[in-house]
Amino acid sequence: MIKRDYKPNQRDFKIIKERLIEKINLKPDYYKYYGENKSKKYFLNLIKKNK
């Protein structure tokens, strides 16, 4: 059964960010932002900015 009251804590957010960074490092030219190509550095800064 799905829990609908799940609220991620700080540890969960850390894991999510680490996985995003891992994915971006694997395919740095794959991801786009609103259909526009952005650099790997752009996405890493975006993730770090939202701490």
N, C-alpha and C positions, 0 to 999 in steps of 0.2 A: 504494500500500500504506500502511496506517495504521501510524504509529510508536507503539508501546505504551510506550516508555520516555521519553516527553515529560515534562519537568518544567519548569513555568514559572519564569522568573527574575524578578528585581525589575522589570525593564523591562516584562515581560509583565503583571505585576500592576498596574503603573501604567496601562498601556493599558486593561486591563479596568475599572479603577476610573473612568477618564475616560469610557469608553463608558457605564457605568452612570449616572454623573452626567448625561451628555448625555440618556439615555433618560428619566431622572426629570424633568429640566427640560422635556422635550417634553410629558409627560403626568403632571403632578404629582399629580393626583387618581386616577389609574388603578391604581396599585399598592397592594397590601394586605399585611399582615403577619399570618399565621395567620388569614386571613379578616376581619381588622379593618382599617378605614380608618385610615391614619396620614398625618401631614403630610409634605410635601416635606422640611421641616427634619429630621424624624425619620430619614428614609432617608439624607439627606446626612450627618448626624451618625454614623449607623451605618457608613457607608462610611469616613468619616474616622477613626473610632475603631479600625478594624481595619488600621491602617497597619503 
